[in-house]
């Protein structure tokens, strides 16, 4: 199973949605894009798991 390059930067995105990268607050567009990409990644992993089962 491969791990995307975004995992390190956004590993705590769910726990601290206002956190951004820790140096500045995340703006709404960036937060929305990160959430959408996270949902896509979860959907892809779920689809791979369902296909393997």
Backbone as CSV, one residue per row, in Angstrom:
resi,resn,N_x,N_y,N_z,CA_x,CA_y,CA_z,C_x,C_y,C_z
1,UNK,0.846,-1.201,0.000,0.000,0.000,0.000,0.877,1.246,0.000
2,UNK,0.673,2.115,-0.948,1.490,3.310,-1.026,0.881,4.421,-0.188
3,UNK,1.760,5.289,0.313,1.315,6.413,1.126,1.636,7.690,0.365
4,UNK,0.655,8.594,0.276,0.843,9.821,-0.484,1.768,10.795,0.225
5,UNK,2.304,11.760,-0.506,3.228,12.739,0.078,2.547,13.721,1.026
6,UNK,1.198,13.757,1.010,0.476,14.733,1.821,0.326,14.276,3.272
7,UNK,0.615,13.020,3.555,0.286,12.482,4.872,0.998,13.228,5.992
8,UNK,2.291,13.528,5.790,3.042,14.185,6.846,2.501,15.561,7.167
9,UNK,2.266,16.374,6.136,1.850,17.750,6.363,0.462,17.821,6.982
10,UNK,-0.422,16.936,6.575,-1.819,17.046,6.978,-2.273,15.898,7.872
11,UNK,-1.309,15.271,8.553,-1.670,14.124,9.366,-2.648,14.502,10.469
12,UNK,-2.573,15.773,10.946,-3.435,16.195,12.043,-4.569,17.095,11.563
13,UNK,-4.854,17.072,10.255,-5.880,17.951,9.716,-7.244,17.697,10.321
14,UNK,-7.569,16.414,10.557,-8.874,16.093,11.108,-8.990,16.545,12.563
15,UNK,-7.891,16.408,13.307,-7.939,16.767,14.722,-7.918,18.277,14.912
16,UNK,-7.225,18.983,14.025,-7.071,20.430,14.171,-7.311,21.093,12.823
17,UNK,-8.569,21.217,12.390,-8.868,21.694,11.037,-8.415,23.129,10.784
18,UNK,-8.186,23.910,11.856,-7.742,25.288,11.664,-6.218,25.399,11.621
19,UNK,-5.540,24.266,11.718,-4.103,24.294,11.938,-3.281,24.659,10.716
20,UNK,-3.675,24.248,9.521,-2.842,24.472,8.353,-1.520,23.754,8.516
21,UNK,-0.437,24.420,8.163,0.880,23.796,8.289,1.555,24.178,9.604
22,UNK,0.844,24.873,10.474,1.375,25.223,11.773,2.001,26.607,11.815
23,UNK,2.290,27.191,10.654,2.932,28.509,10.626,1.925,29.623,10.365
24,UNK,0.791,29.274,9.796,-0.210,30.293,9.450,-1.578,29.616,9.421
25,UNK,-2.643,30.376,9.643,-3.974,29.773,9.539,-4.276,29.380,8.090
26,UNK,-4.982,28.292,7.926,-5.380,27.829,6.602,-6.550,28.688,6.115
27,UNK,-6.474,29.157,4.887,-7.631,29.877,4.370,-8.715,28.895,3.928
28,UNK,-9.901,29.422,3.672,-11.053,28.557,3.412,-10.859,27.716,2.156
29,UNK,-10.302,28.314,1.108,-10.099,27.561,-0.134,-9.136,26.411,0.082
30,UNK,-8.032,26.690,0.787,-7.053,25.631,1.030,-7.655,24.524,1.883
31,UNK,-8.412,24.923,2.914,-9.041,23.930,3.780,-10.021,23.069,2.984
32,UNK,-10.797,23.713,2.100,-11.773,22.975,1.301,-11.081,22.012,0.344
33,UNK,-10.014,22.484,-0.297,-9.279,21.619,-1.219,-8.643,20.441,-0.490
34,UNK,-8.069,20.703,0.684,-7.455,19.616,1.446,-8.501,18.600,1.864
35,UNK,-9.677,19.080,2.291,-10.745,18.163,2.689,-11.192,17.328,1.490
36,UNK,-11.333,17.964,0.324,-11.766,17.235,-0.868,-10.729,16.181,-1.264
37,UNK,-9.449,16.550,-1.217,-8.399,15.586,-1.573,-8.355,14.441,-0.576
38,UNK,-8.569,14.756,0.708,-8.600,13.693,1.717,-9.768,12.739,1.454
39,UNK,-10.928,13.283,1.086,-12.082,12.433,0.788,-11.798,11.546,-0.419
40,UNK,-11.150,12.111,-1.432,-10.806,11.315,-2.615,-9.849,10.192,-2.232
41,UNK,-8.849,10.509,-1.409,-7.880,9.490,-1.000,-8.564,8.374,-0.223
42,UNK,-9.470,8.742,0.676,-10.206,7.740,1.448,-11.065,6.886,0.517
43,UNK,-11.717,7.525,-0.453,-12.558,6.778,-1.386,-11.725,5.793,-2.205
44,UNK,-10.540,6.222,-2.635,-9.669,5.339,-3.416,-9.221,4.153,-2.563
45,UNK,-8.807,4.427,-1.324,-8.377,3.341,-0.446,-9.526,2.390,-0.171
46,UNK,-10.723,2.933,0.043,-11.891,2.091,0.297,-12.194,1.220,-0.919
47,UNK,-12.109,1.813,-2.106,-12.382,1.052,-3.329,-11.355,-0.064,-3.508
48,UNK,-10.083,0.228,-3.223,-9.055,-0.805,-3.342,-9.316,-1.927,-2.352
49,UNK,-9.705,-1.580,-1.121,-9.988,-2.584,-0.117,-11.185,-3.439,-0.494
50,UNK,-12.218,-2.790,-1.030,-13.419,-3.526,-1.419,-13.113,-4.471,-2.585
51,UNK,-12.243,-4.025,-3.505,-11.891,-4.846,-4.648,-11.060,-6.055,-4.204
52,UNK,-10.202,-5.853,-3.211,-9.335,-6.936,-2.751,-10.106,-7.963,-1.923
53,UNK,-11.166,-7.524,-1.274,-11.902,-8.427,-0.374,-12.682,-9.473,-1.166
